[in-house]
């Protein structure tokens, strides 16, 4: 299962956002069922960012979002994502 979250962040906030996004990734990475994650900044439009995570299954991803560390570190960042579907099989 692949979960993709895209973000539109002002360039003036890019450094702080990357730090927050890395913390979100690290929080999610502790969860059972986590496989891999990538963070990227768009090469053509540097206000666009992505967090792509890979999971064993949808249940693993949903349980990861319920973990306390995720609620504190990942959810506030993921709440900034562009509102669009992001779960893929």
Backbone as ProteinMPNN parsed JSONL, in Angstrom:
{"seq_chain_A": "XXXXXXXXXXXXXXXXXXXXXXXXXXXXXXXXXXXXXXXXXXXXXXXXXXXXXXXXXXXXXXXXXXXXXXXXXXXXXXXXXXXXXXXXX", "coords_chain_A": {"N_chain_A": [[0.857, -1.158, 0.0], [0.542, 2.185, -0.801], [1.001, 5.424, 0.38], [0.479, 8.726, -0.334], [1.218, 12.037, 0.293], [0.804, 15.31, -0.615], [2.1, 18.647, -0.56], [1.758, 22.202, -0.422], [3.871, 24.689, 0.151], [5.056, 27.772, 1.298], [8.071, 29.286, 0.096], [9.551, 30.619, 2.022], [9.054, 29.184, 4.289], [10.185, 26.754, 3.908], [12.561, 25.486, 5.004], [11.935, 25.021, 7.753], [9.637, 23.5, 7.337], [10.619, 21.2, 6.05], [12.092, 20.051, 8.142], [9.995, 19.48, 9.938], [8.558, 17.684, 8.344], [10.369, 15.589, 8.079], [10.419, 14.741, 10.738], [7.792, 13.828, 10.956], [7.85, 11.721, 9.121], [9.727, 10.065, 10.438], [8.333, 9.441, 12.773], [6.194, 7.946, 11.753], [7.652, 5.853, 10.691], [8.281, 4.218, 12.812], [6.19, 2.522, 13.199], [4.61, -0.729, 13.176], [4.552, -2.602, 10.164], [5.378, -0.615, 8.478], [7.237, 0.115, 5.562], [8.854, 1.756, 3.816], [9.923, 5.158, 3.072], [9.84, 8.298, 1.361], [10.89, 11.646, 0.972], [10.276, 14.534, -0.894], [11.071, 17.475, -2.776], [9.58, 19.427, -5.215], [11.095, 19.826, -8.386], [10.493, 21.687, -10.356], [8.626, 23.456, -9.3], [9.258, 24.784, -6.459], [7.704, 25.158, -4.242], [6.175, 22.986, -3.846], [5.851, 19.884, -2.194], [6.386, 16.412, -1.271], [5.414, 13.581, 0.624], [5.949, 10.321, 0.572], [4.909, 7.185, 1.501], [5.362, 3.698, 2.132], [3.568, 0.754, 2.855], [2.783, -2.369, 4.496], [0.067, -3.008, 4.376], [-3.24, -1.509, 4.226], [-4.332, -1.449, 6.779], [-2.075, -1.38, 8.457], [-1.102, 1.171, 7.904], [-3.244, 2.797, 8.775], [-3.31, 2.129, 11.504], [-0.824, 3.121, 12.226], [-1.25, 5.856, 12.041], [-2.767, 6.218, 14.263], [-1.108, 5.959, 16.414], [0.488, 7.314, 19.341], [2.846, 8.947, 19.054], [2.664, 9.561, 16.346], [0.301, 11.029, 16.352], [1.185, 13.286, 17.643], [3.39, 14.216, 16.126], [3.199, 13.538, 13.354], [0.505, 13.821, 12.397], [-0.158, 16.651, 12.696], [1.447, 17.718, 10.645], [0.623, 16.262, 8.381], [-1.928, 17.256, 8.218], [-1.615, 19.564, 6.827], [-1.533, 18.876, 4.22], [-2.326, 18.878, 0.708], [-5.698, 18.682, -0.171], [-6.628, 15.804, -1.326], [-7.17, 12.521, -2.738], [-4.988, 9.99, -1.446], [-4.19, 7.363, -1.013], [-3.005, 4.335, -2.29], [-3.102, 1.187, -4.024]], "CA_chain_A": [[0.0, 0.0, 0.0], [1.31, 3.418, -0.958], [0.302, 6.626, 0.836], [1.152, 9.914, -0.848], [0.693, 13.324, 0.755], [1.46, 16.436, -1.291], [1.979, 19.88, 0.196], [2.151, 23.462, -1.043], [4.459, 25.431, 1.259], [5.797, 28.97, 0.874], [9.517, 29.106, 0.138], [10.066, 31.165, 3.279], [8.814, 28.191, 5.34], [10.692, 25.473, 3.41], [13.521, 24.855, 5.908], [11.2, 24.514, 8.912], [8.722, 22.453, 6.9], [11.379, 19.961, 5.812], [12.382, 19.493, 9.468], [8.74, 18.908, 10.438], [8.212, 16.543, 7.495], [11.264, 14.503, 8.467], [9.939, 14.24, 12.034], [6.577, 13.065, 10.663], [8.3, 10.455, 8.51], [10.373, 9.252, 11.467], [7.276, 8.947, 13.662], [5.479, 6.885, 11.038], [8.575, 4.74, 10.444], [8.32, 3.35, 13.991], [4.992, 1.687, 13.253], [4.635, -2.04, 12.52], [3.991, -2.591, 8.812], [6.053, 0.406, 7.678], [8.259, -0.449, 4.679], [9.808, 2.747, 3.311], [9.375, 6.505, 2.877], [10.647, 9.284, 0.663], [10.477, 13.047, 1.007], [10.789, 15.216, -2.069], [10.655, 18.836, -3.131], [9.425, 19.491, -6.666], [12.186, 20.521, -9.055], [9.979, 22.777, -11.176], [7.904, 24.384, -8.429], [9.838, 24.448, -5.166], [6.722, 25.267, -3.161], [5.489, 21.696, -3.752], [6.562, 18.825, -1.479], [5.68, 15.141, -1.181], [5.812, 12.51, 1.535], [5.448, 9.048, 0.042], [5.216, 6.084, 2.405], [4.935, 2.374, 1.68], [3.094, -0.043, 3.989], [2.39, -3.751, 4.195], [-1.355, -3.01, 4.023], [-3.956, -0.309, 4.659], [-4.492, -1.512, 8.225], [-0.826, -0.916, 9.066], [-1.064, 2.63, 7.756], [-4.257, 3.395, 9.657], [-2.864, 1.969, 12.898], [0.305, 4.035, 12.419], [-1.794, 7.197, 12.259], [-3.386, 6.241, 15.593], [-0.076, 5.899, 17.448], [0.644, 8.578, 20.056], [3.881, 9.792, 18.434], [2.115, 10.057, 15.086], [-0.669, 12.08, 16.666], [1.911, 14.485, 18.06], [4.376, 14.693, 15.16], [2.843, 13.329, 11.95], [-0.823, 14.331, 12.06], [-0.167, 18.097, 12.438], [2.062, 17.974, 9.339], [-0.263, 15.709, 7.353], [-3.106, 18.125, 8.123], [-1.282, 20.632, 5.882], [-1.494, 18.311, 2.864], [-3.339, 19.231, -0.284], [-6.86, 17.808, 0.007], [-6.819, 14.926, -2.479], [-6.954, 11.123, -2.369], [-3.57, 9.702, -1.406], [-3.914, 5.956, -0.731], [-2.966, 3.545, -3.528], [-2.75, -0.221, -3.908]], "C_chain_A": [[0.901, 1.217, 0.0], [0.455, 4.589, -0.496], [1.124, 7.834, 0.41], [0.443, 11.151, -0.324], [1.502, 14.415, 0.07], [1.147, 17.717, -0.528], [2.385, 21.063, -0.668], [2.57, 24.402, 0.084], [5.256, 26.611, 0.72], [7.298, 28.733, 1.026], [10.118, 29.599, 1.446], [9.918, 30.182, 4.439], [9.461, 26.835, 5.022], [11.622, 24.773, 4.402], [12.819, 24.254, 7.12], [10.266, 23.378, 8.513], [9.461, 21.142, 6.68], [11.706, 19.274, 7.142], [11.142, 18.811, 10.044], [8.347, 17.657, 9.65], [9.101, 15.339, 7.815], [10.848, 13.901, 9.807], [8.679, 13.396, 11.85], [6.937, 11.708, 10.072], [8.89, 9.531, 9.567], [9.351, 8.666, 12.445], [6.528, 7.792, 13.007], [6.357, 5.648, 10.864], [8.677, 3.776, 11.629], [7.185, 2.323, 14.013], [5.206, 0.325, 12.589], [3.962, -1.944, 11.145], [4.587, -1.522, 7.914], [7.133, -0.263, 6.846], [9.307, 0.592, 4.297], [9.12, 4.107, 3.195], [10.373, 7.371, 2.118], [10.025, 10.656, 0.862], [11.06, 13.697, -0.235], [10.24, 16.621, -2.21], [10.661, 18.904, -4.65], [10.541, 20.315, -7.292], [11.72, 21.721, -9.862], [9.277, 23.853, -10.361], [8.304, 24.058, -6.992], [8.911, 24.7, -3.981], [5.99, 23.944, -2.944], [6.402, 20.631, -3.148], [5.728, 17.551, -1.512], [6.284, 14.287, -0.062], [5.14, 11.257, 1.003], [5.879, 7.944, 0.991], [4.659, 4.784, 1.844], [4.677, 1.509, 2.908], [2.756, -1.451, 3.547], [0.939, -3.825, 3.749], [-2.013, -1.747, 4.586], [-4.134, -0.286, 6.176], [-3.254, -1.016, 8.962], [-0.737, 0.605, 9.031], [-2.043, 3.303, 8.716], [-3.868, 3.27, 11.13], [-1.699, 2.904, 13.197], [-0.187, 5.45, 12.714], [-2.422, 7.335, 13.64], [-2.363, 6.231, 16.727], [0.135, 7.289, 18.059], [1.693, 9.486, 19.41], [3.384, 10.364, 17.107], [1.121, 11.185, 15.324], [0.024, 13.383, 17.022], [2.787, 15.076, 16.956], [3.949, 14.58, 13.697], [1.518, 13.992, 11.575], [-0.83, 15.851, 11.843], [0.444, 18.464, 11.081], [1.148, 17.474, 8.225], [-1.526, 16.545, 7.177], [-2.871, 19.285, 7.15], [-1.309, 20.161, 4.426], [-2.61, 18.858, 1.988], [-4.469, 18.212, -0.165], [-7.133, 17.035, -1.276], [-6.615, 13.497, -2.028], [-5.471, 10.783, -2.419], [-3.215, 8.262, -1.108], [-4.042, 5.14, -2.024], [-2.588, 2.101, -3.208], [-1.93, -0.637, -5.084]], "O_chain_A": [[1.901, 1.268, 0.717], [-0.687, 4.734, -0.931], [2.302, 7.953, 0.745], [-0.77, 11.299, -0.473], [2.73, 14.443, 0.16], [0.08, 17.859, 0.068], [3.248, 20.944, -1.538], [1.738, 24.854, 0.871], [6.043, 26.458, -0.214], [7.741, 28.067, 1.961], [11.105, 29.038, 1.921], [10.586, 30.33, 5.462], [9.302, 25.878, 5.78], [11.48, 23.57, 4.62], [13.076, 23.104, 7.478], [10.114, 22.406, 9.253], [8.977, 20.084, 7.082], [11.607, 18.052, 7.251], [11.224, 17.703, 10.572], [7.86, 16.685, 10.227], [8.631, 14.201, 7.82], [10.917, 12.685, 9.989], [8.516, 12.369, 12.509], [6.396, 10.678, 10.474], [8.583, 8.339, 9.588], [9.492, 7.526, 12.889], [6.263, 6.775, 13.649], [5.858, 4.523, 10.887], [9.114, 2.637, 11.462], [7.235, 1.359, 14.778], [5.891, 0.225, 11.571], [2.934, -1.286, 10.991], [4.33, -1.517, 6.71], [7.868, -1.112, 7.35], [10.506, 0.349, 4.433], [7.892, 4.197, 3.217], [11.587, 7.193, 2.224], [8.804, 10.807, 0.913], [12.21, 13.44, -0.59], [9.111, 16.916, -1.821], [11.625, 18.492, -5.296], [10.891, 21.381, -6.785], [12.475, 22.678, -10.035], [9.335, 25.033, -10.705], [7.741, 23.149, -6.381], [9.3, 24.476, -2.834], [5.262, 23.796, -1.963], [7.563, 20.493, -3.534], [4.521, 17.594, -1.749], [7.495, 14.28, 0.157], [3.914, 11.152, 0.989], [7.068, 7.779, 1.261], [3.627, 4.768, 1.173], [5.446, 1.52, 3.869], [2.478, -1.698, 2.374], [0.601, -4.602, 2.856], [-1.388, -1.007, 5.345], [-4.092, 0.781, 6.789], [-3.363, -0.317, 9.969], [-0.344, 1.24, 10.01], [-1.693, 4.273, 9.389], [-4.074, 4.2, 11.91], [-1.596, 3.426, 14.307], [0.393, 6.155, 13.539], [-2.59, 8.449, 14.136], [-2.719, 6.471, 17.881], [-0.02, 8.306, 17.382], [1.445, 10.679, 19.238], [3.656, 11.521, 16.785], [1.1, 12.174, 14.591], [-0.492, 14.463, 16.736], [2.917, 16.296, 16.855], [4.301, 15.435, 12.885], [1.428, 14.654, 10.541], [-1.454, 16.313, 10.888], [0.001, 19.419, 10.442], [0.922, 18.178, 7.24], [-2.128, 16.543, 6.103], [-3.826, 19.917, 6.699], [-1.128, 20.961, 3.508], [-3.679, 19.242, 2.463], [-4.217, 17.011, -0.071], [-7.781, 17.537, -2.194], [-5.945, 13.27, -1.021], [-4.763, 11.229, -3.323], [-2.033, 7.952, -0.96], [-5.034, 5.236, -2.747], [-1.857, 1.829, -2.255], [-1.529, -1.796, -5.178]]}, "name": "protein", "num_of_chains": 1, "seq": "XXXXXXXXXXXXXXXXXXXXXXXXXXXXXXXXXXXXXXXXXXXXXXXXXXXXXXXXXXXXXXXXXXXXXXXXXXXXXXXXXXXXXXXXX"}
